[in-house]
Amino acid sequence: MTTVPVGTHIHPSCHLESHKIPIISTKYKQSSLSYSKKVSCILKNGAKTSYFRPCFDSKGTRTTVGPSANASTSDTAVLDTAVSDDVIFRETYPLQRIEKVEGKILIRLDSGKDDENWQLTVGCNLPGKWVLHWGVNYVNDIGSEWDQPPVEMRPPDSITIKDYAIETPLTESSTSTEADYVVKIDFNTKSSIASINFVLKDEETGSWYQYRGRDYKVPLVNFSNDDDNTVGIEAGFAIWPGQFSSTVFQSKDTQSEDENINGNLKESVQQKISLESFCEEHSIVKETLVTNSMSVYMKPSEASNHLVHIETDIPGDVIVHWGVCKDESKKWEFPSEPFPVNTSIFKNKALRTQLQQKEGENGSFGVFPLDIETCGFVFVLKLNDNTWINCMGNDFYIPIPKENTVQKVELPSAVSAEDVEVSAYTDEIIEEIRHLLSGISSEGKQKTKSKEAQELILQEIEKLAAEAYGIFRSSVITSPEIIEEVKIRSATGSGFEILFQGFNWESNKSERWYVELEEKVDELASLGFTIVWLPPPTESISREGYMPRDLYNLNSKYGSIDELKSLVKKFHKVGIRVLGDAVINHRCAHFQNQNGIWNIYGGLLNWDDRAVVGDDPHFQGRGNKSSGDNFHAAPNIDHSQDFVRKDLCEWLRWLRKEIGYDGWRLDYVRGFWGGYVKEYMEASEPYFSVGEYWDSLCYTYGEMDHNQDAHRQRIVDWINDTNGTAGAFDVTTKGILHSAIERCEYWRLCDSNGKPPGVLGWWPSRAVTFIENHDTGSTQGHWRFPGGKEMQGYAYILTHPGTPSVFYDHLFSRYKNEISALISLRNRNKIQCRCTVNITKAERDVYAAIINDKVAMKIGPGHYEPDSGSQNWSLALQGNDYKVWEAS
């Protein structure tokens, strides 16, 4: 499969050497896109044929395995139909690129019928499915979190988003003086509303539009400590949907140097101001995905050894940045003359040739002569908007036949994609897996291989599988670095792990949590847990540990460093491995800079403001732009800085050695690129690691969509960015379980392909399933599981693939015996993270499945009994609307 990343701004000098491992992870949400590559070849008998290389959709499902019955000549329309029979190489590549369209957001404030009633109009002049995501602040609110407006203020068709926002669709404008799409919000000036906050969302692309990286804010009150009373658009900020803040706002008598939680927090007296009408326009750029194609074919030539022809239907100027390879290393070298027309030399390392425009039609073409010593033609495309297009993260590479003859490919009589492996690299992966499997088999016969050695081999196979998975799902790179060939670690443990979250939001209150938890270690071991997740260990501005400051100070509100070491040692003694909660997206500062901004650090990691990202104006960092979503409550760490990554790698290795952690739970990984996580995991070599990639599920006017592929795609993309070195919490599965159980819509638990609809349906070995944690439940209750129905959730995750996680509050409650019984059943039947699931029923009131042909289960009030035709089933467990059977 060949897919082409788009919009990648890579300096051309980065392309001087081809790389073996493709850049991984598509970032596009259009999950239905799939590609195939048509390859022409000559059989031994001289007959021409074509076949299609495997075509995979965004879920990794093979969709084409041979010539399509519906295929037409349009598949290769770009290629000149007059190409002669002496073509020795021909391929057509689908090319994807981002097309940018500029537009305007209109914001207007008008007085209504009287001085009390006003109207805010927000519009956009670009086509799209626009939605206003908005909320308000009330007078005397502390902090910047949104609230929902009163009901009478909400326009028609508005829906509520949890308890903090409203979403209102924009409709086509009826007047020519307004934007094409508008929404109007009426409000009364005598209300207690201090400001209206909003962002604009395009539901067609999933893009959010803000004001300079922050929310739009229309102030309706004035702060007495401000001199500027101008009424207009100001930049504010709020906690984003799906992001849970750990901010703790202190009272005046406790604020000191710790007041850098959110900049300098000051309580101000808010006063009503005299509103004035205004109208402002703000520029936006909408990005849409455009698909083009490129055809490449090669012919022998009398004047030179070979001629490479390139044709594409991309409009505008297209430049081919190219070189040649003299051997099999695929290293770029400077070509020999003659050069094509419109060719310039780039730094004596490569050539740049502008393709010639086709007459009377869109697109361009070029012809490239190659000398007899050339082994390969290597190139990338550069568009006039400085967009670079390459092939799966690598350069396009066209091999040159060693002899000036037609290339012949031996194919079996029944040609199919499964029988033809074009990529030698995937051949190597398959061969390595076969070798490892034969090693298990031969050693097993000799009965000399230990369990630990077998697990090591299985882990090596897992690494290779992760690498192969990355090949099939590769298309877009969003970071300027090129991923080099590296060793891949799976960090999934043995596959039989059962995780226990060993704390809740209140665990810090006693300040001796480590000691209290140590008393429960033996009980946790007897229940069958294999891994425990401990709270953040570092000194922190917030008691809970999620606003860390001095990373090397491990005396926290949970206990001392010595108590932590004792606890970890006790867990190891009973065979339970320990995960540390690593908060490395953000870090609170020790000191203020010359502008009074908290962005200077102390302690052993005494960074300056270069360690803070440069695109969060609240903390005025001098680093690069963030590689993820900013967490506005604290300075976001710039992981692109070499010194930052070096220090964090050393810190993680120190924690492994000093404390004895076996792996990591990574907090708020949406905030930085998964490629950096790969580096941290390779440096610290965890036994198990899992990231918190928390993202809002897909809703249409308040109703959860059945298809959540776009949501789980984003999680899988992040795992891909890490090269499979970390798993991720399966937020998709939690959300779908919520809706299915709460609304009695159990049909939601089966996707369109008959598989589980969460991450565990696509990549189960990297899915950590859960129904509650310290954010969603406990005393925070941001997204609490339907009350009284928790055991249905556990009956699902403890019988299904993935790595299940049990929350502290649930285990030490009335559910303990039921959870314990489910864990025993899982271990007894050797259910592990990669087991198979056969969904036998997914209807309104019941969901049922058979796992590994050993366990059958059902949840929901509806009736289900497993078919006893091929198996004898005995009821093992049952509770409130759930049952579990074992094969006898």
Summary of the structure (lengths in Angstrom):
residues: 888
radius of gyration: 29.7
end to end distance: 44.2
largest distance: 92.0
contacts: 2927
relative contact order: 0.09
helix: 22%
strand: 29%
